[in-house]
Amino acid sequence: MKLISYGVELKKKAGVAAANIVEDGMTLGIGTGSTVKHFVEELGRRVKEESLNIKGVTTSFQSKLLCYHHGIPIIDAAMVSQIDLGVDGADEIDYSLNAIKGGGAAHTIEKIVATMAKQFILIGDESKLVDNLGTKFPVPIEVIPEAIALVESKTKDIGADPRIRMATKKDGPVISDNGNFIVDLFFKALQDTSAINNFLLTIPGVVETGLFIDMADQAFIADSDGVQIIKKDWTRTKD
């Protein structure tokens, strides 16, 4: 129980820190997931107590409902081409600010919204920070159902073990908000993520990948000492 509480507290630290840099009048990209939940909760508090004037562009039904609940006005992603700030969680973040996303099966819209952002920030607890992507999590891809056999064949050719993500509280596969399957690609060693990302996008039927390469400007990482901000030009120092 203590470990669970500690993890939640770190997520809250990261979410609150990101919410505190939001300025009046901003249009925000609001991601999906357990850390973003704390970001939205803090935004809601600021809207109510500080009369913060903001608009949100959400990346999933989940985050849209959360914004409704906390009084954050939202606009449809299809109605905008640029936003001031995008904030989202990640499954893994490396020290170059590349990331794996898609644990919540929302990475296609998340990538669209992140690309709209003048500044894109990743938030997470210290467990999300890794030396190399693919250490703990597979690479998710969103796939049109009719292409599933083709995609499985093509991804095996590059050394991946493709697995259709199955739902836990219903029979059958997980279905994205866009009506597609999610395939998780497990690699023994994930190398040259940019090349892999580019190859995956050439396979007909692959809608988008969960590899976010060279997209983030900063990462807010919470640990026992507080929240460290990692920037693109930040160089890791070793003890």
Backbone torsions as a table, in degrees:
resi	resn	phi	psi	omega
1	MET	NA	-38.3	179.7
2	LYS	-63.3	-40.7	179.7
3	LEU	-64.0	-41.7	178.8
4	ILE	-63.1	-45.7	-179.9
5	SER	-62.3	-41.1	180.0
6	TYR	-62.9	-44.0	179.6
7	GLY	-63.0	-41.6	178.3
8	VAL	-64.2	-40.2	-179.4
9	GLU	-63.8	-38.8	177.9
10	LEU	-66.2	-42.6	177.6
11	LYS	-59.9	-40.7	179.1
12	LYS	-63.4	-42.2	178.4
13	LYS	-57.4	-47.0	-178.7
14	ALA	-65.3	-43.5	-179.8
15	GLY	-63.9	-43.4	-179.8
16	VAL	-66.8	-40.5	179.5
17	ALA	-60.5	-41.9	178.8
18	ALA	-68.2	-39.4	179.9
19	ALA	-64.4	-28.6	-177.0
20	ASN	-75.6	-11.9	176.5
21	ILE	-95.3	-3.2	178.8
22	VAL	-70.8	133.9	-177.7
23	GLU	-109.4	155.1	179.7
24	ASP	-57.7	135.8	177.5
25	GLY	91.3	-3.2	-177.4
26	MET	-74.7	148.6	164.8
27	THR	-103.7	125.5	-169.9
28	LEU	-113.8	141.8	166.2
29	GLY	-89.1	122.8	-174.1
30	ILE	-115.1	114.8	-175.4
31	GLY	-75.7	-157.7	-173.2
32	THR	-133.8	142.9	173.1
33	GLY	129.9	178.4	-172.2
34	SER	-70.1	-31.7	177.9
35	THR	-77.0	-39.2	177.6
36	VAL	-62.6	-29.6	177.3
37	LYS	-54.5	-43.0	179.9
38	HIS	-70.5	-34.3	175.2
39	PHE	-59.9	-47.3	-179.3
40	VAL	-66.3	-40.8	179.4
41	GLU	-60.6	-41.8	179.3
42	GLU	-69.9	-37.7	174.9
43	LEU	-60.3	-44.3	179.2
44	GLY	-59.6	-40.8	177.3
45	ARG	-62.0	-43.4	-179.2
46	ARG	-67.2	-36.7	176.5
47	VAL	-61.4	-43.3	-176.9
48	LYS	-75.4	-45.9	-171.9
49	GLU	-92.4	-25.5	-177.1
50	GLU	-114.1	2.9	-177.0
51	SER	55.0	38.2	178.2
52	LEU	-64.1	126.9	-178.3
53	ASN	-100.4	104.0	-178.4
54	ILE	-139.4	165.7	171.3
55	LYS	-132.0	145.7	-178.7
56	GLY	-115.8	141.3	170.6
57	VAL	-112.3	111.6	-171.6
58	THR	-93.3	158.9	-175.1
59	THR	-107.1	-1.7	-178.7
60	SER	-161.1	164.5	173.5
61	PHE	-60.8	-36.4	-179.2
62	GLN	-59.4	-50.5	-178.0
63	SER	-71.4	-29.6	176.9
64	LYS	-63.9	-45.9	178.7
65	LEU	-64.3	-37.2	179.2
66	LEU	-64.4	-41.5	178.0
67	CYS	-64.8	-43.6	175.9
68	TYR	-54.4	-46.9	-176.0
69	HIS	-62.6	-33.3	-176.4
70	HIS	-101.9	13.8	171.9
71	GLY	73.7	26.8	179.5
72	ILE	-97.3	117.8	179.2
73	PRO	-63.7	139.8	-179.0
74	ILE	-125.8	152.9	173.8
75	ILE	-127.3	152.8	-176.5
76	ASP	-72.3	139.7	-179.4
77	ALA	-59.2	-30.2	-178.6
78	ALA	-69.5	-13.5	-175.9
79	MET	-94.2	-4.9	-177.2
80	VAL	-131.7	155.0	176.7
81	SER	-118.7	-12.1	179.5
82	GLN	-148.4	141.2	176.2
83	ILE	-131.1	163.5	-175.4
84	ASP	-76.4	-42.9	-173.2
85	LEU	-148.8	133.6	173.4
86	GLY	-114.2	135.4	179.9
87	VAL	-131.2	129.4	-178.3
88	ASP	-153.3	157.6	174.5
89	GLY	-86.2	-173.5	179.1
90	ALA	-157.8	158.2	173.7
91	ASP	-81.4	-38.9	175.5
92	GLU	-144.5	146.1	176.4
93	ILE	-134.9	128.7	176.0
94	ASP	-96.5	177.4	-173.4
95	TYR	-75.8	-5.3	172.6
96	SER	-98.4	6.6	179.2
97	LEU	69.7	21.2	166.9
98	ASN	-81.9	154.7	-173.5
99	ALA	-147.2	157.1	165.3
100	ILE	-107.2	127.3	176.7
101	LYS	-129.9	166.8	177.0
102	GLY	120.2	6.4	176.5
103	GLY	-60.6	-26.7	178.0
104	GLY	-97.3	8.9	176.7
105	ALA	63.4	26.4	-178.1
106	ALA	-117.6	17.1	-168.6
107	HIS	-68.3	-24.8	179.0
108	THR	-65.1	-51.0	178.8
109	ILE	-69.6	-35.1	177.1
110	GLU	-59.4	-39.2	-179.6
111	LYS	-71.5	-37.0	176.2
112	ILE	-61.1	-47.9	-177.7
113	VAL	-67.9	-38.9	177.9
114	ALA	-61.9	-37.9	179.6
115	THR	-68.7	-28.9	177.0
116	MET	-70.0	-23.2	-168.3
117	ALA	-77.6	134.8	172.2
118	LYS	-64.2	-33.8	175.5
119	GLN	-138.8	131.4	-178.3
120	PHE	-120.3	125.4	-176.2
121	ILE	-119.9	131.9	173.1
122	LEU	-95.7	141.5	178.4
123	ILE	-127.6	147.0	179.3
124	GLY	179.4	173.1	175.1
125	ASP	-91.4	172.5	-172.5
126	GLU	-60.8	-22.1	-179.9
127	SER	-68.8	-18.5	-178.9
128	LYS	-81.0	-17.2	-175.8
129	LEU	-85.5	123.8	-176.2
130	VAL	-134.0	157.4	175.9
131	ASP	-72.5	-37.4	-178.7
132	ASN	-138.2	134.8	178.7
133	LEU	-65.0	151.9	-179.5
134	GLY	86.9	8.0	-179.6
135	THR	-67.1	-43.7	-176.3
136	LYS	-119.3	-25.1	-171.8
137	PHE	-119.8	147.4	172.7
138	PRO	-76.4	169.6	175.3
139	VAL	-93.9	115.4	179.6
140	PRO	-85.1	144.7	172.4
141	ILE	-131.4	144.0	175.9
142	GLU	-93.6	130.2	-170.4
143	VAL	-131.3	132.7	172.1
144	ILE	-63.0	131.9	-173.9
145	PRO	-51.5	-38.8	-177.4
146	GLU	-66.5	-15.8	-176.8
147	ALA	-99.2	5.7	-168.9
148	ILE	-60.6	-43.1	-178.6
149	ALA	-67.0	-41.6	177.6
150	LEU	-61.2	-45.9	-178.3
151	VAL	-64.1	-41.5	178.1
152	GLU	-60.5	-42.7	-180.0
153	SER	-65.0	-48.0	-177.2
154	LYS	-65.5	-37.9	-178.2
155	THR	-75.5	-28.7	173.9
156	LYS	-64.5	-31.2	179.7
157	ASP	-64.1	-23.1	178.9
158	ILE	-104.0	16.8	173.4
159	GLY	89.4	12.4	179.9
160	ALA	-90.7	153.5	171.2
161	ASP	-107.9	95.9	-175.6
162	PRO	-81.5	134.3	179.0
163	ARG	-135.6	124.3	175.5
164	ILE	-65.8	127.8	-179.8
165	ARG	-72.5	125.6	-177.5
166	MET	-101.1	145.1	179.6
167	ALA	-71.5	154.4	-177.9
168	THR	-101.6	-22.2	-178.1
169	LYS	-120.3	16.5	173.4
170	LYS	-152.7	158.7	175.9
171	ASP	-74.0	144.3	174.4
172	GLY	96.6	-175.8	-174.6
173	PRO	-77.7	159.7	170.0
174	VAL	-66.4	135.3	177.6
175	ILE	-113.9	127.6	-179.7
176	SER	-70.8	168.8	176.2
177	ASP	-60.9	-19.3	179.3
178	ASN	-91.3	-0.8	177.3
179	GLY	87.6	19.4	-177.3
180	ASN	-114.8	169.3	176.2
181	PHE	-82.2	156.8	170.1
182	ILE	-112.4	125.5	176.1
183	VAL	-112.9	125.2	177.7
184	ASP	-94.6	125.8	-179.1
185	LEU	-102.0	116.3	178.6
186	PHE	-98.4	125.7	178.6
187	PHE	-115.5	141.6	173.5
188	LYS	-67.5	-38.1	176.2
189	ALA	-146.3	117.7	-178.3
190	LEU	-92.5	104.6	-178.5
191	GLN	-120.0	151.5	-179.4
192	ASP	50.3	65.2	-175.8
193	THR	-60.9	-33.1	179.8
194	SER	-64.1	-45.0	179.6
195	ALA	-65.0	-41.6	178.9
196	ILE	-63.1	-43.8	178.6
197	ASN	-59.0	-46.8	-179.2
198	ASN	-63.6	-39.9	179.2
199	PHE	-64.6	-45.5	-178.2
200	LEU	-58.7	-37.3	-178.4
201	LEU	-72.4	-12.0	176.5
202	THR	-86.6	-10.2	-178.7
203	ILE	-79.4	120.1	178.1
204	PRO	-57.1	131.8	-179.6
205	GLY	101.4	-17.6	173.9
206	VAL	-81.4	117.5	-177.9
207	VAL	-79.8	-48.0	-179.4
208	GLU	-164.4	158.9	177.8
209	THR	-107.6	164.3	176.5
210	GLY	-92.4	11.6	175.6
211	LEU	-87.6	116.4	177.3
212	PHE	-104.1	94.8	-173.8
213	ILE	-101.2	124.1	176.0
214	ASP	55.2	43.0	-179.6
215	MET	-112.3	-33.4	-174.9
216	ALA	-83.6	145.1	176.3
217	ASP	-95.5	-32.2	180.0
218	GLN	-148.8	162.4	170.4
219	ALA	-133.8	133.2	174.8
220	PHE	-101.2	110.2	-176.0
221	ILE	-114.7	119.5	-178.5
222	ALA	-92.4	134.7	172.8
223	ASP	-138.7	-170.7	-175.4
224	SER	-64.6	-19.9	-179.5
225	ASP	-92.2	-7.0	-177.9
226	GLY	135.2	-139.6	-179.9
227	VAL	-125.7	117.6	175.5
228	GLN	-93.5	141.0	179.1
229	ILE	-106.4	117.2	178.8
230	ILE	-100.6	126.3	-179.1
231	LYS	-109.2	166.2	-176.1
232	LYS	-57.3	-37.8	-176.3
233	ASP	-93.5	12.1	-178.1
234	TRP	-76.1	136.2	177.4
235	THR	-109.6	126.8	-179.9
236	ARG	-70.2	134.1	175.4
237	THR	-106.9	138.8	-179.1
238	LYS	-104.0	146.6	178.7
239	ASP	-69.0	NA	NA
